[in-house]
Amino acid sequence: MSTLKIGLFGCGCVGGGLYEVLNQTRQLPAVIHKIVVKDPSKKRQVPSSLISFHKEEILDDPAIDIVVELINDSDAAYHIVCDALKKGKHVVSANKKLIAEHLDELILLAKSNGVSFLYEGAVGGSIPVIRNLEEYYNNDTLSSIEGIINGTTNFILTKGNEGIGYAEALAEAQLKGFAEADPTLDVDGFDAKFKLVLLLKHAFGLTTTPDEVFNTGIRHIKQQDIAFAREKGYRIKLIGHGHKLPSGVAGFVAPQFIKNQHPAYFVDNEFNAIIVQAAFADKQLFIGKGAGSFPTASAVLSDISAIQYQYQYEYRKSDTPTNKLTPDFHLHAYIGSASLDDVHSVPMDVTDSVFSSKEYSYKTGQISFQQLRKTDWLEQKQLSLILLPQGIVS
Ligand code: HSE
């Protein structure tokens, strides 16, 4: 087998991890030929002879077979990935934002240039979920896919449960390399949404864009919400949801109280958990580190290895694209705020309970998803919206 030559873009947390992981994987005939980075002043643990600051040194080098794109800037990454595919190079990327925003275009580009475009590291870090959705569940109809798909928020929520404050926990997640360069992408549920867009494509053949998928995050969760969870024996997790309903697919990201029977209840810190409900296989759970240098690099390594045997995603579920997102459903939800008036300003179709004290108020009940995605009261009033364990009203 001839040795694959890799052109690597980015040498941060995951790029640096890939360099290490490849060095320790002697059996894989692949070497990093060139690494293009942006910042000349940064110290890096790789030989300086590999480093370049000019993307052409990879893109125009006919000796390079695979471009591995692991940079933060998704706009720059878009141009790199498009150029590489057009030049007939295989591409591996972990850039969920870029891929979620341009998936169909990139699929077409890869196809028309006869190359592979793989991105296992973009969803769930080390969890091999995309390839399983492509291969294993190929003939098994899925009715839902849901779970924890952001490591940073799970880390913050876990620490919150241990009594550590939001700012301190986020700073630690940043230090450990879990958080995005702009951590609002994590805490407001955008990162999870980008990943959900990819999961919906591979699980249901559903083509959508981040703009069409509702997300709300953990920024406004307060001590009182955590106390509510503790009192009921719940834990709060940020969950990406994809559920087939008669009217279409309900796809959104929101925090949820989960009970200890829920498969993700004990999944803590930067671990992710993805739960698949299939017609024949029934319920299955994938758990693994969803962020961090080596775990994400391991998924990238696996893609590089798959290219060695010409592996490509086939998107077979997209052959009958009957699925679309639906806004026609209701959610069991909890709304919390320091102000009872603010809690009452949220329209619920059915109110199950209201609690009010001097410091904090909340109500629970059923809220229409249409209503939820239309309004900006969550942000304006900094309300906590947390789904109750029942989730979607059936
Ligand atoms: N910021 C992301 C997370 C990194 O916390 O999950 C892995 O995609």
Residues whose N, C-alpha, C, O or C-beta is under 5 A from the ligand:
A	BS01	HSE	A122 I149 N150 G151 T152 F178 A179 E180 D186 G290 A291
